[in-house]
Amino acid sequence: MERASRTVTQVARPVLRSVLHEALESETGGEVVVKSTTVSGRIFVVERKVAWAVLNGPGVQNFSSVLIQQQLVSRDDVEQVMTECRKNGGNFCEVLVAWGLVPRDTLRDLLRGHMASHLEVLLALPDAQALFVPQPRTYSSQLTFSLEELLAPAQQHSTHPPAEREVMPNVKQSLDETLKIEGAFAACLVDAKSGMCLGSQGGTATFNIETAAAANTEVVRAKLKAMTVLGIKDRIEDILITLGEQYHIIRPLASREGLFFYVALSRATSNLAMARFRLAEIDKALQLT
């Protein structure tokens, strides 16, 4: 992208959705800057379509990491592509395609999913402030998306994010019970689509449970994708991550698809079998209405 001179014509406003629509209706295009108390982001609009959505905050994964995790490229590939882009001003995604590293259709699907998840988080921020900066740009890629392509049908006209519409009166109680499991020191309930915590308890000075949960959301997505590829028609009961000094347990809720418990335990003081049993009981007792 080649930057043109900036002219800020709008003042900061609290409604991101209306500011984004204004940007998409603009003939000029430009940048929507988003800030909240927890995260920030930018949405680039070119020719009435979204060219890029960037989310900055704890545990946020960038697109190159997604490609590496999907084993489509290596870290060395990414470094070489980035060097080429810096040298000749090319577009990261277009260079990936031109070099034959990732098929265009595959790249488009992954990019759409990545941008959609970031946009979903930004639109769900209750305290977000948004500023539209009109800015003509030249964009050397056709990998752009309409808002309809990035948002699920239920979100396109909604004025309240999913987390606000859900009423979960006993989530805190369930998390309190989770921390009573022997060895447990942090727990949270997570939205698998966005990586956002709907409630959390515990943690330490060196371990932020919300950051860990957001980062490990990709573990759940990867396992579900692997099951689909392998033709396994079953549900995940739990996923265990064993570290040198800790156990991390991911348990998708049986009662509500798309949500999961994320619990961290000390290996020295926990009984893994009992922890899994108690977490299954807490899952069964949790009621979301």
C-alpha beads as a LAMMPS data file, in Angstrom:
LAMMPS data file: protein, C-alpha beads

289 atoms
288 bonds

1 atom types
1 bond types

-500.0 500.0 xlo xhi
-500.0 500.0 ylo yhi
-500.0 500.0 zlo zhi

Masses

1 110.0

Atoms # bond

1 1 1 0.000 0.000 0.000
2 1 1 1.237 3.519 -0.857
3 1 1 0.267 6.060 1.744
4 1 1 -1.276 9.332 0.693
5 1 1 -1.565 12.442 2.834
6 1 1 -4.082 12.036 5.647
7 1 1 -7.042 14.281 6.275
8 1 1 -9.036 13.376 9.392
9 1 1 -12.601 14.497 8.812
10 1 1 -14.374 12.651 11.592
11 1 1 -14.265 12.770 15.377
12 1 1 -13.985 9.700 17.568
13 1 1 -17.342 7.995 18.112
14 1 1 -18.317 4.976 20.200
15 1 1 -20.178 3.020 17.513
16 1 1 -17.779 1.016 15.380
17 1 1 -20.454 -0.506 13.167
18 1 1 -21.724 2.859 11.928
19 1 1 -18.180 4.172 11.380
20 1 1 -17.287 1.042 9.411
21 1 1 -20.357 1.384 7.220
22 1 1 -19.407 5.008 6.591
23 1 1 -15.942 3.903 5.473
24 1 1 -17.380 1.247 3.162
25 1 1 -19.690 3.805 1.564
26 1 1 -16.843 6.255 1.005
27 1 1 -15.511 6.623 -2.555
28 1 1 -12.102 7.434 -1.108
29 1 1 -11.702 4.481 1.230
30 1 1 -9.222 4.683 4.042
31 1 1 -8.593 3.408 7.532
32 1 1 -10.888 2.793 10.509
33 1 1 -8.917 3.052 13.749
34 1 1 -10.426 1.174 16.717
35 1 1 -9.441 1.487 20.366
36 1 1 -10.802 0.071 23.606
37 1 1 -9.477 -0.447 27.120
38 1 1 -8.264 -3.968 26.241
39 1 1 -7.396 -4.150 22.546
40 1 1 -7.018 -1.952 19.489
41 1 1 -7.251 -2.527 15.780
42 1 1 -7.335 -1.105 12.272
43 1 1 -9.592 -1.886 9.350
44 1 1 -8.418 -0.894 5.859
45 1 1 -11.070 -0.194 3.234
46 1 1 -10.318 -0.088 -0.505
47 1 1 -12.954 0.369 -3.218
48 1 1 -15.817 -0.226 -0.746
49 1 1 -14.377 -3.538 0.455
50 1 1 -12.333 -4.610 3.471
51 1 1 -8.725 -5.196 2.431
52 1 1 -7.320 -5.945 5.872
53 1 1 -8.396 -6.133 9.513
54 1 1 -5.708 -6.036 12.183
55 1 1 -6.347 -6.778 15.864
56 1 1 -3.724 -5.892 18.462
57 1 1 -3.967 -7.362 21.950
58 1 1 -2.934 -10.211 24.275
59 1 1 -2.754 -13.593 22.561
60 1 1 -3.678 -12.294 19.109
61 1 1 -2.268 -14.409 16.272
62 1 1 -1.077 -12.777 13.045
63 1 1 -1.858 -14.206 9.602
64 1 1 1.640 -15.504 8.929
65 1 1 1.419 -17.581 12.127
66 1 1 -1.860 -19.051 10.866
67 1 1 -0.187 -20.119 7.623
68 1 1 2.716 -21.674 9.527
69 1 1 0.347 -23.481 11.887
70 1 1 -1.546 -24.881 8.900
71 1 1 1.833 -26.140 7.618
72 1 1 1.387 -24.276 4.345
73 1 1 4.602 -22.312 4.718
74 1 1 7.679 -22.341 6.937
75 1 1 9.053 -19.473 9.001
76 1 1 11.869 -19.194 6.473
77 1 1 9.277 -18.853 3.678
78 1 1 7.556 -16.034 5.561
79 1 1 10.841 -14.194 6.146
80 1 1 11.755 -14.438 2.458
81 1 1 8.317 -13.211 1.351
82 1 1 8.449 -10.306 3.816
83 1 1 11.925 -9.377 2.530
84 1 1 10.593 -9.385 -1.029
85 1 1 7.634 -7.193 -0.023
86 1 1 9.862 -4.684 1.736
87 1 1 12.261 -4.626 -1.220
88 1 1 9.763 -4.246 -4.060
89 1 1 6.614 -3.023 -2.302
90 1 1 4.654 -6.178 -3.149
91 1 1 1.583 -7.513 -1.376
92 1 1 2.286 -10.327 1.115
93 1 1 -0.570 -12.570 -0.039
94 1 1 0.032 -11.975 -3.742
95 1 1 3.714 -12.889 -3.384
96 1 1 2.722 -16.110 -1.610
97 1 1 0.526 -16.988 -4.600
98 1 1 3.066 -15.845 -7.227
99 1 1 5.790 -17.969 -5.647
100 1 1 3.515 -21.004 -5.646
101 1 1 3.608 -21.344 -1.856
102 1 1 -0.162 -21.234 -1.255
103 1 1 -2.995 -21.720 -3.806
104 1 1 -5.096 -18.583 -4.229
105 1 1 -8.383 -20.260 -3.242
106 1 1 -6.848 -21.730 -0.094
107 1 1 -5.275 -18.408 0.805
108 1 1 -8.548 -16.552 0.251
109 1 1 -10.470 -18.928 2.528
110 1 1 -7.881 -18.665 5.303
111 1 1 -7.606 -14.905 4.971
112 1 1 -11.380 -14.478 5.073
113 1 1 -11.613 -16.607 8.222
114 1 1 -8.721 -14.780 9.885
115 1 1 -10.108 -11.329 9.126
116 1 1 -13.644 -12.387 10.103
117 1 1 -12.469 -13.526 13.549
118 1 1 -10.608 -10.242 14.133
119 1 1 -13.550 -8.179 12.925
120 1 1 -15.914 -10.143 15.166
121 1 1 -13.807 -9.327 18.222
122 1 1 -13.639 -5.629 17.328
123 1 1 -17.393 -5.389 16.783
124 1 1 -18.014 -7.153 20.107
125 1 1 -16.052 -4.581 22.147
126 1 1 -18.597 -2.763 24.331
127 1 1 -16.327 0.264 24.890
128 1 1 -14.787 0.583 21.415
129 1 1 -14.090 4.049 20.025
130 1 1 -13.778 4.319 16.236
131 1 1 -12.301 6.939 13.937
132 1 1 -12.539 6.939 10.125
133 1 1 -9.512 8.427 8.361
134 1 1 -10.266 8.926 4.623
135 1 1 -7.135 7.987 2.724
136 1 1 -6.792 7.117 -0.984
137 1 1 -4.676 3.981 -1.430
138 1 1 -3.343 1.835 -4.229
139 1 1 -3.759 -1.817 -3.304
140 1 1 -2.034 -4.471 -5.392
141 1 1 -4.315 -7.383 -4.538
142 1 1 -7.811 -8.563 -5.382
143 1 1 -8.066 -10.390 -2.057
144 1 1 -10.634 -8.016 -0.598
145 1 1 -13.986 -8.806 0.997
146 1 1 -17.440 -7.339 1.385
147 1 1 -18.774 -6.977 4.924
148 1 1 -21.324 -9.709 4.156
149 1 1 -18.475 -12.148 3.409
150 1 1 -16.833 -11.441 6.743
151 1 1 -19.840 -11.464 9.047
152 1 1 -22.202 -14.314 9.822
153 1 1 -25.821 -13.562 8.750
154 1 1 -26.971 -13.106 12.349
155 1 1 -24.273 -10.482 12.928
156 1 1 -24.849 -8.346 9.853
157 1 1 -27.777 -6.431 11.328
158 1 1 -27.263 -7.116 15.013
159 1 1 -26.676 -4.160 17.313
160 1 1 -25.419 -6.327 20.175
161 1 1 -22.484 -8.758 20.069
162 1 1 -23.064 -12.438 20.940
163 1 1 -21.366 -12.084 24.315
164 1 1 -23.816 -9.334 25.271
165 1 1 -26.885 -11.278 24.167
166 1 1 -25.972 -14.393 26.166
167 1 1 -27.233 -14.504 29.756
168 1 1 -24.990 -16.775 31.804
169 1 1 -25.995 -16.388 35.429
170 1 1 -23.923 -19.233 36.838
171 1 1 -20.707 -18.971 34.826
172 1 1 -18.912 -17.316 37.763
173 1 1 -20.162 -20.023 40.095
174 1 1 -18.904 -22.713 37.720
175 1 1 -15.490 -21.068 37.476
176 1 1 -15.346 -20.775 41.265
177 1 1 -16.050 -24.505 41.484
178 1 1 -13.346 -25.174 38.892
179 1 1 -10.741 -23.407 41.026
180 1 1 -11.679 -25.737 43.899
181 1 1 -10.282 -28.665 41.874
182 1 1 -7.060 -29.755 43.538
183 1 1 -4.115 -28.062 41.856
184 1 1 -6.168 -25.673 39.707
185 1 1 -4.893 -22.092 39.733
186 1 1 -6.654 -20.491 36.719
187 1 1 -9.795 -21.119 34.676
188 1 1 -11.943 -19.411 32.079
189 1 1 -14.874 -19.965 29.727
190 1 1 -13.961 -19.162 26.127
191 1 1 -15.767 -18.429 22.855
192 1 1 -13.989 -20.695 20.351
193 1 1 -14.845 -18.443 17.384
194 1 1 -13.291 -15.243 18.680
195 1 1 -10.964 -16.438 21.452
196 1 1 -12.669 -14.038 23.881
197 1 1 -13.100 -15.032 27.523
198 1 1 -16.698 -14.862 28.747
199 1 1 -15.515 -15.224 32.322
200 1 1 -12.248 -15.984 34.105
201 1 1 -10.874 -16.697 37.557
202 1 1 -7.368 -17.014 38.941
203 1 1 -4.006 -16.676 37.273
204 1 1 -0.560 -15.625 38.459
205 1 1 1.858 -12.779 37.863
206 1 1 3.491 -14.818 35.081
207 1 1 0.420 -16.601 33.718
208 1 1 -2.535 -14.713 32.212
209 1 1 -5.370 -17.197 31.707
210 1 1 -7.178 -15.012 29.155
211 1 1 -4.065 -14.682 26.984
212 1 1 -3.437 -18.429 27.211
213 1 1 -7.039 -19.222 26.298
214 1 1 -7.009 -16.906 23.282
215 1 1 -3.758 -18.439 22.035
216 1 1 -5.023 -22.015 22.510
217 1 1 -8.268 -21.354 20.658
218 1 1 -6.313 -22.355 17.550
219 1 1 -5.654 -25.759 19.159
220 1 1 -9.403 -26.420 19.283
221 1 1 -9.907 -25.241 15.703
222 1 1 -7.007 -27.355 14.448
223 1 1 -8.334 -30.490 16.160
224 1 1 -11.828 -29.977 14.755
225 1 1 -10.361 -29.504 11.286
226 1 1 -8.258 -32.667 11.669
227 1 1 -11.355 -34.651 12.693
228 1 1 -13.173 -33.400 9.599
229 1 1 -10.270 -34.358 7.324
230 1 1 -10.098 -37.810 8.907
231 1 1 -13.851 -38.272 8.685
232 1 1 -14.222 -38.712 12.459
233 1 1 -17.853 -38.051 13.346
234 1 1 -17.509 -37.555 17.081
235 1 1 -17.153 -34.782 19.633
236 1 1 -14.103 -33.672 21.585
237 1 1 -14.469 -34.587 25.258
238 1 1 -11.305 -32.776 26.291
239 1 1 -7.804 -31.891 25.103
240 1 1 -4.881 -32.310 27.502
241 1 1 -1.675 -30.275 27.194
242 1 1 1.105 -31.570 29.435
243 1 1 3.901 -29.166 30.348
244 1 1 6.859 -29.688 32.633
245 1 1 5.133 -28.162 35.652
246 1 1 1.529 -27.734 34.544
247 1 1 -1.477 -29.462 33.007
248 1 1 -3.767 -27.448 30.729
249 1 1 -7.199 -28.944 30.047
250 1 1 -9.471 -27.739 27.239
251 1 1 -13.037 -29.037 27.559
252 1 1 -15.669 -28.006 24.954
253 1 1 -19.076 -27.589 26.598
254 1 1 -21.489 -30.442 25.959
255 1 1 -24.439 -28.084 26.435
256 1 1 -23.334 -25.228 24.164
257 1 1 -21.402 -25.653 20.928
258 1 1 -18.647 -23.105 20.388
259 1 1 -17.690 -22.598 24.044
260 1 1 -15.004 -24.358 26.058
261 1 1 -13.489 -24.419 29.537
262 1 1 -9.755 -23.754 29.752
263 1 1 -8.183 -24.821 33.052
264 1 1 -4.565 -24.648 34.221
265 1 1 -3.349 -26.938 37.032
266 1 1 -0.077 -27.537 38.848
267 1 1 1.286 -31.021 38.100
268 1 1 2.844 -31.251 41.559
269 1 1 -0.440 -30.846 43.442
270 1 1 -3.136 -32.095 41.055
271 1 1 -4.713 -35.466 40.339
272 1 1 -5.317 -35.470 36.596
273 1 1 -7.988 -38.187 36.579
274 1 1 -9.934 -36.466 39.363
275 1 1 -9.552 -33.062 37.687
276 1 1 -11.064 -34.359 34.430
277 1 1 -13.891 -36.023 36.358
278 1 1 -14.722 -32.848 38.310
279 1 1 -14.551 -30.686 35.187
280 1 1 -17.017 -33.020 33.458
281 1 1 -19.380 -32.617 36.415
282 1 1 -19.071 -28.825 36.331
283 1 1 -19.701 -28.852 32.564
284 1 1 -22.849 -30.912 33.079
285 1 1 -24.140 -28.593 35.819
286 1 1 -23.502 -25.347 33.913
287 1 1 -26.702 -23.870 32.493
288 1 1 -26.649 -21.180 29.805
289 1 1 -29.945 -19.515 28.922

Bonds

1 1 1 2
2 1 2 3
3 1 3 4
4 1 4 5
5 1 5 6
6 1 6 7
7 1 7 8
8 1 8 9
9 1 9 10
10 1 10 11
11 1 11 12
12 1 12 13
13 1 13 14
14 1 14 15
15 1 15 16
16 1 16 17
17 1 17 18
18 1 18 19
19 1 19 20
20 1 20 21
21 1 21 22
22 1 22 23
23 1 23 24
24 1 24 25
25 1 25 26
26 1 26 27
27 1 27 28
28 1 28 29
29 1 29 30
30 1 30 31
31 1 31 32
32 1 32 33
33 1 33 34
34 1 34 35
35 1 35 36
36 1 36 37
37 1 37 38
38 1 38 39
39 1 39 40
40 1 40 41
41 1 41 42
42 1 42 43
43 1 43 44
44 1 44 45
45 1 45 46
46 1 46 47
47 1 47 48
48 1 48 49
49 1 49 50
50 1 50 51
51 1 51 52
52 1 52 53
53 1 53 54
54 1 54 55
55 1 55 56
56 1 56 57
57 1 57 58
58 1 58 59
59 1 59 60
60 1 60 61
61 1 61 62
62 1 62 63
63 1 63 64
64 1 64 65
65 1 65 66
66 1 66 67
67 1 67 68
68 1 68 69
69 1 69 70
70 1 70 71
71 1 71 72
72 1 72 73
73 1 73 74
74 1 74 75
75 1 75 76
76 1 76 77
77 1 77 78
78 1 78 79
79 1 79 80
80 1 80 81
81 1 81 82
82 1 82 83
83 1 83 84
84 1 84 85
85 1 85 86
86 1 86 87
87 1 87 88
88 1 88 89
89 1 89 90
90 1 90 91
91 1 91 92
92 1 92 93
93 1 93 94
94 1 94 95
95 1 95 96
96 1 96 97
97 1 97 98
98 1 98 99
99 1 99 100
100 1 100 101
101 1 101 102
102 1 102 103
103 1 103 104
104 1 104 105
105 1 105 106
106 1 106 107
107 1 107 108
108 1 108 109
109 1 109 110
110 1 110 111
111 1 111 112
112 1 112 113
113 1 113 114
114 1 114 115
115 1 115 116
116 1 116 117
117 1 117 118
118 1 118 119
119 1 119 120
120 1 120 121
121 1 121 122
122 1 122 123
123 1 123 124
124 1 124 125
125 1 125 126
126 1 126 127
127 1 127 128
128 1 128 129
129 1 129 130
130 1 130 131
131 1 131 132
132 1 132 133
133 1 133 134
134 1 134 135
135 1 135 136
136 1 136 137
137 1 137 138
138 1 138 139
139 1 139 140
140 1 140 141
141 1 141 142
142 1 142 143
143 1 143 144
144 1 144 145
145 1 145 146
146 1 146 147
147 1 147 148
148 1 148 149
149 1 149 150
150 1 150 151
151 1 151 152
152 1 152 153
153 1 153 154
154 1 154 155
155 1 155 156
156 1 156 157
157 1 157 158
158 1 158 159
159 1 159 160
160 1 160 161
161 1 161 162
162 1 162 163
163 1 163 164
164 1 164 165
165 1 165 166
166 1 166 167
167 1 167 168
168 1 168 169
169 1 169 170
170 1 170 171
171 1 171 172
172 1 172 173
173 1 173 174
174 1 174 175
175 1 175 176
176 1 176 177
177 1 177 178
178 1 178 179
179 1 179 180
180 1 180 181
181 1 181 182
182 1 182 183
183 1 183 184
184 1 184 185
185 1 185 186
186 1 186 187
187 1 187 188
188 1 188 189
189 1 189 190
190 1 190 191
191 1 191 192
192 1 192 193
193 1 193 194
194 1 194 195
195 1 195 196
196 1 196 197
197 1 197 198
198 1 198 199
199 1 199 200
200 1 200 201
201 1 201 202
202 1 202 203
203 1 203 204
204 1 204 205
205 1 205 206
206 1 206 207
207 1 207 208
208 1 208 209
209 1 209 210
210 1 210 211
211 1 211 212
212 1 212 213
213 1 213 214
214 1 214 215
215 1 215 216
216 1 216 217
217 1 217 218
218 1 218 219
219 1 219 220
220 1 220 221
221 1 221 222
222 1 222 223
223 1 223 224
224 1 224 225
225 1 225 226
226 1 226 227
227 1 227 228
228 1 228 229
229 1 229 230
230 1 230 231
231 1 231 232
232 1 232 233
233 1 233 234
234 1 234 235
235 1 235 236
236 1 236 237
237 1 237 238
238 1 238 239
239 1 239 240
240 1 240 241
241 1 241 242
242 1 242 243
243 1 243 244
244 1 244 245
245 1 245 246
246 1 246 247
247 1 247 248
248 1 248 249
249 1 249 250
250 1 250 251
251 1 251 252
252 1 252 253
253 1 253 254
254 1 254 255
255 1 255 256
256 1 256 257
257 1 257 258
258 1 258 259
259 1 259 260
260 1 260 261
261 1 261 262
262 1 262 263
263 1 263 264
264 1 264 265
265 1 265 266
266 1 266 267
267 1 267 268
268 1 268 269
269 1 269 270
270 1 270 271
271 1 271 272
272 1 272 273
273 1 273 274
274 1 274 275
275 1 275 276
276 1 276 277
277 1 277 278
278 1 278 279
279 1 279 280
280 1 280 281
281 1 281 282
282 1 282 283
283 1 283 284
284 1 284 285
285 1 285 286
286 1 286 287
287 1 287 288
288 1 288 289
